[in-house]
């Protein structure tokens, strides 16, 4: 999570931080040091995935994003460009910005506010296409941005497989991993009826570094409760 040292804020900045802090406090839910897990697919659907409920096209991503109601945060919380990402408009890629973000959770954890934002995105590499992304911004209790971490979770598909990234965020740090759910049983029309057990493809550990979170060599593995998923389902 990137960040940089700065000089003492001028008075106008202090007022801006205060407005941001007030809106964060109004929306915040305290969580214990054991923290919470974010899986953007699981925000909207049963998790682990059930084939009959798992959308495999862009329309399902769009519908899920549109159904999420954003929290009311002060515009002062969004003065900096939080994340670096692209959006595809159907013909070309364009730069995304804060206006494309939806804040959906504010958690009070480890003396800071952890804000989860939803956004659309576009992936390249192993195939390419649209994805739905959850990203994290961390603010101190005075409302100043400490840092941001893009793509703490993502949901996309590739050649029939459901490819997910999820993160467990605790007081000691963040554990982030990739999962691939390959089709097991399909209906005659090609719909996935059942997925195989997930292939966990990698896990990364990030720790508080004074500016949010970053990679630190030689630290012990973070103990996460992967059952404590947040959800937007009503």
Order of alpha helices (4+ residues) and beta strands (2+ residues): alpha-beta-beta-alpha-beta-beta-beta-beta-beta-beta-beta-beta-beta-beta-beta-beta
